[in-house]
Amino acid sequence: MIVRIESPQVAVYGDTAVVSFLRLFNVIPYNSDPLPQNRAWFTLVWLRRRGSWGIAHSHVSQAN
C-alpha cells in the first residue's frame, strides 16, 4: 500500500485545531495488477488538554 497526503490545511484556534487533507492510496496486491487509486478527504478536529493534543472528531468523505 502506498499512501500520500496532499493539500493539507491547518487552522489553530487556541486549544482547538482543524486539519483537512486529501489522502490518496494505492494498493498493489502480491502477484497481481494494482487496484484503482482511492481518494478521500479527511477532516480532523484536535483539542489540547493538559498540554497534549488529541483527536476529538474525524470525518472522511470520498473524493472523486
Secondary structure as the mmCIF struct_conf table of DSSP 4:
data_model
#
loop_
_struct_conf.conf_type_id
_struct_conf.id
_struct_conf.beg_label_comp_id
_struct_conf.beg_label_asym_id
_struct_conf.beg_label_seq_id
_struct_conf.end_label_comp_id
_struct_conf.end_label_asym_id
_struct_conf.end_label_seq_id
STRN STRN1 ILE A 2 TYR A 13
TURN_TY1_P TURN_TY1_P1 GLY A 14 ASP A 15
STRN STRN2 THR A 16 ASN A 26
TURN_TY1_P TURN_TY1_P2 TYR A 30 ASN A 31
BEND BEND1 SER A 32 SER A 32
HELX_LH_PP_P HELX_LH_PP_P1 ASP A 33 GLN A 37
STRN STRN3 ASN A 38 ARG A 49
TURN_TY1_P TURN_TY1_P3 ARG A 50 GLY A 51
STRN STRN4 SER A 52 GLN A 62
#
